[in-house]
Amino acid sequence: MGRKETYPTVGLQPLRAAKAKALLVGEDPGDFQYYGSILEVCGYHVRACSTFREGVLRLSAEAFDFMVVIQGTPGFDGRDVLKRAVESNQSLPVLVVARCRDADYCMEAMELGAADYLIEPVTVSVMIRVLERHPPIQREARQRVRRL
């Protein structure tokens, strides 16, 4: 299909210790492999949910350091999981990846609290740049400061 570049994970070392947890929510198994491998190489332990409903339930059961919502349909079906993520943890960066270019859905996602909104195809280098803008250590420090 050519929408994503191949990401060779064999022999690569994680960029940081795998302590951070990422939630990956979408409906395409190919997305789990592609985005999951990038997250893992960047040091995240990845939990994948194959439905948006499952993603909402997982957010209630666990804490995460980063989240990717993959929006594969023209409608903004990931809206509820994005809302739940922001309600449960305002410092959780949520990346929405969309297959359909729609300015209204992009604006809605950003207004609901998405940290970033990307249109596929998302290259490995772009994904890594997004992850570097939201390192878990910075979020932990911000949360500690808020508690003081």
Summary of the structure (lengths in Angstrom):
residues: 148
radius of gyration: 14.6
end to end distance: 50.4
largest distance: 50.4
contacts: 430
relative contact order: 0.16
helix: 44%
strand: 18%
